[in-house]
Amino acid sequence: MFKNLRDLFRGPVPSNKMETQSDQSLVQIASSGESILNGWRAESLDGRQVDVFVPQSDSPPQAAVLFLHGHGRVLLNKNPIFSRLFQKHGLVAVCPDGERSWWLDVVCREFNAEQTPQHWLMNSVLPFIGQRFSIATPRIALLGVSMGGQGVLQLAFRYAARFPVVAAIAPAVDFCQLYGSGIPLDSMFPDAEAARQASVVLNLHPLSWPRHQFFCCDPQDTEWFDGAARLGMKLSSSGILHERDLETSGGAHSWVYFNLMAEKTLNHIADSLRKVE
């Protein structure tokens, strides 16, 4: 399994065959629906790429989604499936490139030698959304896949009052299992146990948690399913309300599965945002 994980996460671009094939299929789908992709604009923030989707509407958008990508750094600007859902629900989408940083409050030299990814999100990306669209938390929902899935859970549990709405697709909860595989994670922690101690499962607070949380994982996802299931059991045993789908299967850990779960995930986000004051 660990050889497979090393192959999956080696290098700054997607190396997973299934994910790469899915990206190519997205380009083919996009060719038949380019108009929806025209809603995306490439921005620069602190020298980093930030892709922004603005839904077409006669009135200004009232809510936004902050999307955190996976280790392969695949954003959503070429994904018509997620784009159509953002348009349907009238949601701004902001997708920053955080490299292979795991979106933690831990310095990752590939990202920045001094500022943590989580600090950048809170102190640069959130103000950017506010200045550009006059949208602030709690009207900003969190969404992530894989590495970004565990990233949004980390952020939501640390700042539960500010981020009451969060959704994670195939979250890489047990990222400590990748320690020692030659990726930037190795320089972020002194050992695998230190990485494990930073996982969301070990940092839940029974009195401070996002009120509208959803996560899902394909039972065929051999790398990350156990961690998602463990998170579900910990939440349940702690009396923390949440929604999860650990039954729907299709594509394992790939964009096939991410896209399959897109509608259910965005429906959760849109419905939850309507309940947030």
Protein Blocks (a to p, Z undefined) as FASTA:
>chain_A
ZZmmmmmmgojbdfbfklmmmmmmmmmmmmmmmmmmmmpccddeehiacdddddddfbdc
fbdcdddddfkopafklcmklmmmmmmnopacddddehjnoopabdcfklomkbcfklmm
mmmmmmmmmmmnopacfkbccddehjlmmmmmmmmmmmmmlmmbccdehiafklmlmgon
lpaklmmpgbfklmmmmpmklmccfkbccfbdcddddfklmklmmmmmmmmmmmmmnopa
cdddfkbgchiaafklmmmmmmmmmmmmmmmmmmpZZ
